[in-house]
Amino acid sequence: MQKTLIIEDIKDHRDFIPILADWHFREFGELSGASSEEKYRDLLMLHIREDLIPSTFVATGEKGLIGSVSLVTCDMPIMPHLTPWMARLYIHPPFREQGSGSELVEAAVQACQSSYPRLYLYTSGDLIRFYTRLGWEIFEEDVFYGGSPQTVMEYVIH
């Protein structure tokens, strides 16, 4: 793990938006509804506000930007009744498997602590085990979205 990991709101690090837009577009493509790197920049700009939803948290360390996670009203339009969602957890490849992802997830959960009883996400593959280790539970399996089956997970905050 990074010796000094700092997690802060993107509104305090607007200079990271072009880097995150590039990373997010390469990793998630059009899953968020953003069809280009420029659209991801526009999406992240909406997160620069005082409201909790939407927001993005960034993790930085000794070597700069490590990754990010977002909180959004709804990340899966076919399930608009579920809210809020944790979305786009991304750790830059050189920093993966060092605990930064877990810390970003914890920061997102903590941010929702006083405002929401539950938090949702969708994922697939090996990431289901990752989130389960962090206290998330399977809410619904085999939800077809984005061209493949996804698992919707829930974190009960209180």
Number of C-alpha atoms within 10 A of each C-alpha: 11 14 7 11 19 17 19 16 20 23 20 11 13 13 10 16 19 16 13 22 21 16 19 25 20 12 13 14 16 16 16 19 14 18 13 16 20 14 16 24 20 15 17 22 16 14 22 18 13 10 8 19 18 20 24 25 25 27 24 18 17 11 9 10 19 24 26 27 23 25 27 21 20 21 23 21 12 11 11 11 10 17 20 22 24 27 23 21 20 22 23 15 9 8 17 14 11 12 13 25 23 15 16 25 20 13 18 23 19 12 15 18 15 10 10 14 13 17 23 25 27 24 15 14 10 8 12 18 12 13 20 14 11 13 12 20 17 16 13 12 14 11 14 11 14 11 7 9 15 19 20 21 22 22 21 15 16 8
